[in-house]
Amino acid sequence: MSDTVADGVPVRIYDPAPGPADRPLVVFLHGGGWMMCGPDSHDATCRSLAVAAGAVVVSVDYRLAPEHPWPAAPDDALTVLLWARDRARAYRCDPGRVVLAGDSSGGNLAAVTALRAPELVAGQLLFYPPLDASMDSASVETYAEGYFHTAAHMAWYWDQYGGDPEHPHVSPLRAPDLSGLPPALIVLADCDILRDEGLAYARRLARAGVDCAVQLYPGVFHGFLSLPLPAGAAALRAAGAWVAEVRAADPPDAGRPGRPDPHRRPPAQG
């Protein structure tokens, strides 16, 4: 493990072993409602994922709301993605096998970053992500209270995070077109207000021709990945196995290395 700075964004790097020169590289974005947590809170998760996948994991210490509202966090995520691809060979990783991963709000950031630069990403690993600021799915009502992460919590996080709820870089489920995105694994908790958003996103990805798998863990709630539960350990092992099998993405078009999409700086919110 080592700490460094990726073009201005602090990151923590986990390297499980020397390994072969074509390992995947995971850019991991932590949860915490875009407002809290960081590499320390997700240290065990990143260690476990690195070992399970045989991959280098770059944990991103992105700027937090409300002091740094949207689009600060997604801009930091994209910055680290570009940085990681540029340095993949130095970490004995294949720059074509970069995977975006994140839990909860970090899963949102991973999905948004895949939307912004799909040609730079080989896979997206989304653990119970919030994907639609409208919060109008059935699971929001079913699990609004009594299952650790409440609907009131999530509504407050969305409000503090900022941004236009209609913008796909805030609410990826509202993106008009999901075709051309990298393969996805979406890991969901059954007793979670965010469950149905994840299922809806998986269906849309599949309809758009994107290779997408869903792993739904019964009887557990939001945040189970970081708890000492058998389901959390099983989810990390399965996710690591999925990352280990991710194939190299097609290289970006010639003349556009490391190109972010045209909406790198979304319009300021009034």
Secondary structure, 3 states (H helix, E strand, C coil): CEEEEECCEEEEEECCCCCCCCEEEEEEECCCCCCCCCCCCCHHHHHHHHHHHCCEEEEECCCCCCCCCCCHHHHHHHHHHHHHHHHCHHHCEEEEEEEEEEECHHHHHHHHHHHHCHHHCCEEEEECCCCCCCCCCHHHHHCCCCCCCCHHHHHHHHHHHCCCCCCCCCCHHHCCCCCCCCCEEEEEEEECCCHHHHHHHHHHHHHCCCCEEEEEEEEEECCHHHCCCHHHHHHHHHHHHHHHCCCCCCCCCCCCCCCCCCCCCCCCCC
